[in-house]
Amino acid sequence: MAVPKSKTSKSKRNMRRAHDALTVENWVEDKNTGEAKRRHHIDLKTGMYKGRQVIAGSND
């Protein structure tokens, strides 16, 4: 059975766990509709991005 030669320090342990944190999605309120949308992404409902019509959206 593999046995560690020495104790892993708190610093080394925490360095290993540095990438285990959960990332938070950036959600903002849309200026036109007031709905939540992801930053720097096209609003698929309206087809708008940065105030311009990028794709033909469904205007029901």
C-alpha positions, -999 to 999 in steps of 0.1 A, spaced: 0 0 0 13 35 -9 21 56 22 31 93 20 67 100 30 58 132 48 27 152 58 11 174 31 13 210 43 -18 233 44 -2 254 16 2 224 -8 -32 211 1 -48 244 -7 -29 249 -39 -42 215 -51 -78 226 -43 -74 260 -59 -93 249 -90 -122 232 -72 -142 263 -66 -175 267 -84 -177 294 -110 -206 319 -110 -224 327 -142 -228 364 -150 -265 372 -152 -277 407 -158 -312 422 -163 -319 429 -200 -325 467 -206 -354 461 -230 -373 431 -216 -362 431 -180 -355 394 -181 -323 378 -169 -297 371 -196 -260 361 -197 -235 388 -203 -218 389 -238 -243 365 -252 -271 370 -278 -306 372 -264 -322 343 -282 -357 354 -275 -353 388 -293 -322 382 -313 -305 414 -300 -269 419 -291 -255 453 -280 -286 470 -291 -285 456 -327 -307 430 -343 -283 401 -349 -306 372 -357 -342 371 -366 -360 366 -333 -396 354 -327 -417 385 -319 -449 368 -307 
